[in-house]
Amino acid sequence: MGFWKSLFSSSDAPSAPQAMHMEGDTSRAVGDRASSRIFFSTEREIDLYELEELCDAVGWSRRPLRKVKKAIQHSFLVVSMWEQQGSHRRLIGFSRATSDHAFNATIWDVVVHPDFQSKGLGKALMKQVIKKLRSEDISNITLFADPQVVDFYRNLGFMSDPEGIKGMFWYPD
């Protein structure tokens, strides 16, 4: 619960969303990328082809770009993670959330490029998303997780429904 406590008891006031919102020291040596900087953005104007490449890198099924664009436009929050090397910048992580704008939000499409996994950057991305949601006074944050990443989210403080209620889904035939 230390992760959640650090998010909820933060003494710094929430800042207004910025296109290139830096959080603390974002300089990181990632593998052989000693001169790279990692930063986060809440800007929604993302190159959809670059996002598709990121999703391809982790093996996600292709989705129609027009629908991805619509999902981003209608999201409550979009957080992207970038690697900056000199003047070149590369999308290395992405997530978004939908919300009722009052109580609830659901996190969707959390993806980190395989070259950047297991380096704490997925945790950093999730921390950014949760911090932004909490700054909007959203207190009930949910997500859906594939079996292979349940432990990742559990380590961030997410838990299965404590009431044991199972989600229900409707899909077209």
C-alpha positions as CSV (number, residue, x, y, z in Angstrom):
1,M,0.0,0.0,0.0
2,G,3.0,2.3,0.1
3,F,2.6,3.1,-3.6
4,W,-1.0,4.3,-3.1
5,K,-0.1,6.2,0.1
6,S,2.6,8.1,-1.7
7,L,0.1,9.1,-4.4
8,F,-2.7,10.1,-2.0
9,S,-0.6,11.9,0.6
10,S,1.3,14.0,-1.9
11,S,1.8,17.5,-0.6
12,D,2.4,19.1,-4.0
13,A,-0.6,20.8,-5.5
14,P,-1.9,19.4,-8.8
15,S,-0.6,21.2,-11.8
16,A,-2.5,22.1,-14.9
17,P,-2.1,19.6,-17.7
18,Q,0.8,20.5,-20.0
19,A,1.8,19.2,-23.3
20,M,5.2,18.2,-22.0
21,H,4.8,17.7,-18.3
22,M,8.0,16.8,-16.6
23,E,8.0,15.0,-13.3
24,G,11.0,15.2,-11.1
25,D,14.3,13.9,-12.6
26,T,13.4,12.3,-15.8
27,S,16.9,11.7,-17.0
28,R,17.5,8.0,-17.1
29,A,20.1,5.8,-18.5
30,V,18.1,3.1,-20.2
31,G,20.3,0.3,-21.5
32,D,22.7,1.8,-24.0
33,R,20.7,5.0,-24.1
34,A,22.8,6.9,-21.5
35,S,22.1,10.3,-23.0
36,S,18.3,9.8,-23.3
37,R,15.6,11.6,-21.3
38,I,12.3,10.1,-20.4
39,F,9.3,12.4,-20.2
40,F,5.5,12.3,-20.0
41,S,2.9,14.2,-21.9
42,T,-0.8,14.7,-21.6
43,E,-1.0,15.9,-25.2
44,R,-3.7,14.1,-27.2
45,E,-2.2,14.8,-30.6
46,I,-0.3,11.5,-31.0
47,D,0.9,10.1,-34.3
48,L,-1.4,7.1,-34.6
49,Y,1.1,5.2,-36.8
50,E,3.7,5.6,-34.1
51,L,1.2,4.4,-31.5
52,E,0.4,1.4,-33.8
53,E,4.1,0.6,-34.0
54,L,4.3,0.6,-30.2
55,C,1.3,-1.7,-29.9
56,D,2.7,-4.0,-32.6
57,A,6.0,-4.2,-30.6
58,V,4.1,-5.8,-27.7
59,G,2.0,-8.1,-29.9
60,W,-1.4,-6.4,-29.6
61,S,-3.9,-7.0,-32.3
62,R,-4.3,-4.2,-34.9
63,R,-7.3,-1.9,-34.4
64,P,-8.7,0.5,-37.0
65,L,-6.9,3.8,-36.7
66,R,-10.2,5.8,-37.0
67,K,-11.4,4.0,-33.9
68,V,-8.2,4.5,-32.0
69,K,-8.4,8.2,-32.8
70,K,-12.0,8.3,-31.6
71,A,-11.1,6.5,-28.3
72,I,-8.2,9.0,-27.6
73,Q,-10.5,12.0,-28.4
74,H,-13.2,10.7,-26.0
75,S,-10.8,9.7,-23.2
76,F,-10.8,11.7,-19.9
77,L,-7.0,11.4,-19.7
78,V,-4.2,10.4,-22.1
79,V,-0.7,10.0,-20.8
80,S,2.2,9.1,-23.2
81,M,5.8,8.4,-22.3
82,W,8.6,9.5,-24.6
83,E,12.3,8.9,-25.0
84,Q,14.2,12.0,-26.1
85,Q,17.7,11.6,-27.6
86,G,19.0,14.8,-28.9
87,S,16.3,16.2,-31.2
88,H,14.8,12.7,-31.8
89,R,11.8,11.7,-29.7
90,R,10.2,8.3,-29.6
91,L,6.9,7.1,-28.2
92,I,7.8,4.3,-25.7
93,G,4.7,4.2,-23.5
94,F,1.0,5.0,-23.5
95,S,-2.1,4.8,-21.4
96,R,-5.5,6.4,-21.3
97,A,-8.5,6.6,-18.9
98,T,-12.2,7.1,-19.3
99,S,-14.3,8.6,-16.5
100,D,-17.6,9.8,-15.3
101,H,-15.7,13.0,-14.3
102,A,-16.7,12.7,-10.7
103,F,-16.1,9.4,-8.9
104,N,-14.9,6.7,-11.3
105,A,-12.2,6.1,-13.9
106,T,-11.1,3.1,-15.8
107,I,-7.5,2.8,-17.2
108,W,-7.1,1.4,-20.7
109,D,-4.4,0.6,-23.2
110,V,-1.4,0.5,-20.9
111,V,1.6,-0.3,-23.1
112,V,5.4,0.1,-22.7
113,H,7.8,-0.8,-25.5
114,P,9.6,-4.1,-24.8
115,D,13.0,-2.4,-24.9
116,F,11.9,-0.3,-21.9
117,Q,10.1,-3.0,-19.8
118,S,11.4,-4.2,-16.5
119,K,13.1,-0.9,-15.8
120,G,10.5,0.7,-13.6
121,L,9.0,2.8,-16.5
122,G,5.6,1.0,-16.5
123,K,5.3,1.8,-12.8
124,A,6.3,5.4,-13.6
125,L,3.6,5.6,-16.3
126,M,0.9,4.2,-14.0
127,K,2.0,6.6,-11.3
128,Q,1.5,9.5,-13.7
129,V,-2.0,8.3,-14.7
130,I,-3.1,7.7,-11.1
131,K,-1.7,11.0,-10.0
132,K,-3.5,12.9,-12.7
133,L,-6.8,11.1,-11.9
134,R,-6.4,11.8,-8.2
135,S,-5.7,15.5,-9.0
136,E,-9.2,15.5,-10.6
137,D,-10.6,14.0,-7.3
138,I,-11.3,10.6,-8.9
139,S,-11.2,8.1,-6.1
140,N,-12.4,4.8,-7.7
141,I,-9.8,3.7,-10.3
142,T,-10.3,0.4,-12.2
143,L,-8.6,-1.5,-15.0
144,F,-8.8,-4.7,-16.8
145,A,-5.6,-6.8,-16.9
146,D,-4.6,-9.8,-19.0
147,P,-3.5,-12.7,-16.8
148,Q,0.3,-12.2,-17.6
149,V,0.2,-8.7,-16.1
150,V,-2.0,-9.2,-13.0
151,D,1.0,-9.4,-10.7
152,F,2.4,-6.1,-12.1
153,Y,-0.8,-4.3,-11.2
154,R,-1.1,-6.1,-7.9
155,N,2.4,-4.8,-7.0
156,L,1.1,-1.3,-7.6
157,G,-1.7,-1.8,-5.1
158,F,-4.5,-2.8,-7.4
159,M,-6.5,-5.7,-6.1
160,S,-9.2,-8.1,-7.4
161,D,-12.7,-7.0,-6.4
162,P,-12.7,-7.4,-2.6
163,E,-16.4,-8.2,-2.8
164,G,-15.7,-11.0,-5.2
165,I,-18.1,-9.6,-7.8
166,K,-17.2,-10.7,-11.3
167,G,-17.3,-8.2,-14.1
168,M,-19.9,-8.9,-16.8
169,F,-19.4,-8.3,-20.5
170,W,-21.5,-8.1,-23.5
171,Y,-20.0,-8.7,-26.9
172,P,-21.7,-8.7,-30.3
173,D,-22.0,-12.0,-32.0
